[in-house]
Amino acid sequence: MSTTSQLLLFLDVVQQGSFTKAAALHEMDNSSLSKQIKKLESELGVQLLNRSTRSFSLTSAGEEILEQTLLLKDTLNHIQLIADSYQ
């Protein structure tokens, strides 16, 4: 899975407020989603989420990366709109 896809999964986890809801959104199981977030953290070399058994919170790095991921999603949506206008 690409870093972009992993970032969008991270965004969905935060926006949905849970791994379970984000996993359901993507029709994947919790463990697969969790592994992708851990891979993203490993690739970036920084922890994005503080996890507990029933909840999570963003780290400082997670907050900053979340902001950039929101911009990335907007950019990707804009690119798709441009492409759609040529079809």
DAJO-V558929 format. One record per residue. N is the residue number from 1. PHI is phi in degrees with one decimal (NA if undefined). Layout:
BEGIN
N PHI
N PHI
END
This chain:
BEGIN
1 NA
2 -73.7
3 -59.8
4 -60.3
5 -62.2
6 -65.2
7 -62.6
8 -67.8
9 -64.2
10 -56.5
11 -59.1
12 -65.3
13 -58.3
14 -66.3
15 -67.1
16 -79.2
17 80.7
18 -162.4
19 -68.3
20 -61.3
21 -66.7
22 -66.7
23 -63.5
24 -62.8
25 -58.7
26 -102.1
27 51.5
28 -134.4
29 -84.8
30 -56.7
31 -65.7
32 -64.9
33 -63.7
34 -59.4
35 -63.1
36 -65.4
37 -67.8
38 -64.2
39 -64.0
40 -59.5
41 -59.9
42 -66.0
43 -63.8
44 -80.0
45 75.5
46 -150.2
47 -81.7
48 -97.5
49 -128.5
50 -92.6
51 -104.8
52 -127.4
53 -63.8
54 -122.0
55 -153.1
56 -148.6
57 -140.2
58 -77.9
59 -79.6
60 -60.0
61 -64.0
62 -60.3
63 -63.4
64 -67.7
65 -69.8
66 -60.3
67 -57.4
68 -70.0
69 -68.2
70 -61.8
71 -64.4
72 -61.1
73 -62.5
74 -60.8
75 -63.8
76 -62.3
77 -63.8
78 -64.9
79 -59.7
80 -64.7
81 -61.7
82 -61.7
83 -60.8
84 -62.2
85 -68.9
86 -99.1
87 -92.3
END
